[in-house]
Amino acid sequence: MPKLKTKSGVKKRFKFTATGKVKHGVAGKRHRLISHNAKYIRQNRGTEVLSDADVAHVRLWAPYGLK
């Protein structure tokens, strides 16, 4: 059997937790932050857990898991 290819963008953007959930960074925190209010910037700090509907896609893109 040939090896399955991993989407290289997934390696940079997602991490798997020990329980199998997928963590991701929040969007909208790269530039133009001056136009966002402080509440938006504060609430989008850190990482979030991906929804169950999207986890299936990420698992297909990373067939051998992520470290």
C-alpha positions as CSV (number, residue, x, y, z in Angstrom):
1,M,0.0,0.0,0.0
2,P,1.3,3.4,-0.8
3,K,1.5,6.1,1.9
4,L,-1.4,8.6,2.1
5,K,-0.5,12.2,1.5
6,T,-1.1,14.7,4.3
7,K,-2.3,18.2,3.4
8,S,0.6,20.3,4.5
9,G,-1.6,23.2,5.5
10,V,-3.3,21.0,8.1
11,K,0.0,20.5,9.9
12,K,0.4,24.2,10.4
13,R,-3.2,25.1,11.4
14,F,-4.6,22.3,13.6
15,K,-3.6,20.2,16.7
16,F,-5.3,17.1,18.0
17,T,-6.0,17.0,21.8
18,A,-5.5,13.8,23.8
19,T,-9.2,13.1,23.7
20,G,-9.3,13.4,19.9
21,K,-10.8,16.9,19.6
22,V,-9.2,19.3,17.1
23,K,-7.9,22.7,18.2
24,H,-7.5,25.7,15.8
25,G,-6.6,29.3,16.0
26,V,-9.3,31.9,15.7
27,A,-9.7,33.9,12.5
28,G,-9.5,37.7,12.2
29,K,-6.5,38.4,14.3
30,R,-3.8,39.1,11.7
31,H,-4.2,42.7,10.6
32,R,-6.7,45.6,10.6
33,L,-7.2,45.1,14.4
34,I,-7.6,48.9,14.9
35,S,-11.0,48.7,13.2
36,H,-12.2,45.9,15.6
37,N,-13.4,46.7,19.1
38,A,-11.7,45.5,22.2
39,K,-14.4,42.9,23.0
40,Y,-13.8,41.2,19.6
41,I,-10.1,41.1,20.0
42,R,-10.3,39.8,23.6
43,Q,-12.8,37.1,22.8
44,N,-10.8,35.8,19.9
45,R,-7.7,35.3,21.9
46,G,-6.1,31.8,22.1
47,T,-7.4,28.7,20.4
48,E,-10.9,27.1,20.0
49,V,-12.1,23.6,19.5
50,L,-13.3,22.7,16.0
51,S,-17.0,21.8,15.5
52,D,-17.8,18.1,15.0
53,A,-19.0,18.7,11.5
54,D,-15.6,20.0,10.5
55,V,-13.5,17.5,12.4
56,A,-14.4,14.8,9.8
57,H,-12.8,16.8,7.0
58,V,-9.6,17.5,9.1
59,R,-9.2,13.8,9.9
60,L,-9.3,13.0,6.1
61,W,-6.6,15.6,5.5
62,A,-4.4,14.3,8.2
63,P,-4.7,10.5,7.9
64,Y,-1.8,9.7,10.3
65,G,-2.7,12.3,12.9
66,L,-0.8,15.3,14.1
67,K,1.7,15.6,16.9
